[in-house]
């Protein structure tokens, strides 16, 4: 997706050979037009997959997930990272480790919103080691639902998440596949 590659080149900041900062358009300040294009592309890629729900993790996955859900005409559920007074029933939950934040947290979804009849598309902003994706897959399986695929905005292909998901047989569609962040430069897999 050329618009996303261009935005990453122009506004992404390489902090190290492992970390790409994209807070100017994706995970702090959001570029709504780019999110619409991302939603259009995920909808195009998964239009024939029978998607009934989209699942993401708060907060950075919400914008691309909502735009995809709008396009596909399906609800979007975000796994919450923080317990609330209203989210108390027997929750579907999993633990996820954040590479960027170097912390572990529990994410949860109400079982009222995810059922065994659902075909679920996972949308996330980044795929690195695959921990967030694996946590969402665990939650989806707890509900008895089917994982129809994963839509990733930016994949760090030099880390092991994609290989692990591929080995488990999941369909993964990444809009920007980063080959390397070496020498402060973003190199994409074409």
Steps between C-alpha positions, in 0.01 A plus 500: 500500500695793364324775701598324824859441384528869408364609839743270683794633296401865551370502858620180663796531734746213541595498869717188478548197280194351681266799553308710247308799636183582302318719749459782244234304309410164658532452873477843662392753241283329238484584131129434426545495122781244527286294742218503241742372235622230741141397576423489127800275436427257785135483388614423144738228621245330729171572317443132417607360840152509659608739777233560767712684759830684521716477813789726598679616816457849641613755408713509186309236308164670542525754215593252223257243643207744502569609142515135392181421691324795340605372159398139567184596690593302813546590869844567647595373845809623678665296771527725801826531689349647813227359719192720530201499734273405210715219361466241774334180369697184419739663258690341217858601578864447415834640603704698250857625517573834333843512337491880472378567855689204653194418712250220531127563523178306497254578221134406517181484296148441623365163386171677413668648192681198359330167431576163345320602180739791435769510230749750633752726333779618731628850419810647667735790444824299530617142473840442658535191718133411463408517868198730451373289211540179703309655793211598272500156336479345848199717588328418170556127559366530857175627346495205260517743208709458184804711414445591133823697469724774632537846349818677607574864417880476550687172527857489627594198289844472661331387823338159543128574525411443135687169480321373811155595365581351159613175668164484681320532166351847543443734207701818565465808280745779581474836324862600561764233556817648650809301413743708706542811714881487480699823482192709581334410167178313431539228236185325378444151364349561157 
